[in-house]
Amino acid sequence: MPKTIILLLAMLLLCGLASPVQSFDVSRDAETIITYEDQDSLNYIWWMPNDYGDHSFNVRFTPNHAPVKLKGLEIILFNMEEWGAGGEPGMKVTINRSNNGFPGAQIATFNIPYTDLYFSWSDSLVWNKIYFNQYGVQPIDFAQVEDFHIVVNVIQNFPIDTLAIFSDDGTFNATNRSGFYNGSTQKFETLLDADGIETGHNFAIHAIVEFSNTPDIEVQPMILSYGDVDLTKTLDRVLVISDSGSLQLTVSKIVSTNGQFTTNFDNQPVIIQPGANKEVTVTFAPTDLSRITGDLLILSDDPSSDTLFVPLDGTGVDPSNQRNGRQGIPTTFSWNSYPNPFNSTLQVTYSVPVATKLTMTIYDINGRPLQTIVNEVKSAGLHVAEWTATGVPAGIYLIKIEGDGISAVGKALLIK
């Protein structure tokens, strides 16, 4: 199996924000994506068939709620023309029940012709969104929570036809959910079994599902901003958590990622009935003379958003600080970007302790500069810059900030 894996991009060890790994997205649509790969890392390519006759790449999915309807899948396929190979492969899709963690009884199968598939170049990744009913297969209903596998295989019209799929590096969310059929041993294996693969790589395959009769968490406001707060004082904001679904919502825990933001939630499970809400007080008590950020993590049994993130933002100021005739001048450089992931506009906030010439440039994942959004002298204090990602594909982008004694690089994930 080692011949089937190529390191496409070196792992970037950069400072900045890393996207939290989630099994479920935070979409408020009835349609929900289940995914296990790292959301900021698709660095490897696997292809089939290879010298050993390996085939049938698969991912095992576990819905966290039932009933659930499996409607389709998403997949990123690599354009082998980038390597001077590839042909015109089709793709066979099979849905199987799970048998001890491996594909078991077949539920449904269909073929997708080459002309219906999009093959991505390494610097521009695009998801194929495939619905079963496009190929004469009805959505699959699961009355109870059970594992299922989405299995893909190459359809070879010619011997050169090769199907290649992206996977992550297994670093942030190592699992044993992704697997393949080993032509040498004549059995299904997980990628953890593959020679030289010590961590659980995860194929870029998503399940498109729809839950029915479920709770549906909503929060207002979606961002808690506190502005300037004296270091000797505190400021409260009220967060309203409501259930707009058809079943009662259970909020099990609320966690703040920054101790300068606290809540009055005692982490005992709270039940919210459909149409009802609960108010939570979030207190900002700054101890740093700078801009302070964090996230509020709300854990619930909403199957489409079991962990909801609420960004927190405030600035600690000292009224006795009269430097340059102004209050609240930061003592160090700090910065943050949000929302991250983002789907159109990224906001970068940054604080500088003294006036300095500053540049802020956006790069693609290959280090090519796309746009310089700041290039001027900035006064001491808090500033905000924005980047609107138009005309660029979804993926990871780099933010580089440079100035006198300042050098910082971070990552942001664009989703579409």
Summary of the structure (lengths in Angstrom):
residues: 416
radius of gyration: 24.1
end to end distance: 33.3
largest distance: 76.9
contacts: 1335
relative contact order: 0.15
helix: 5%
strand: 52%
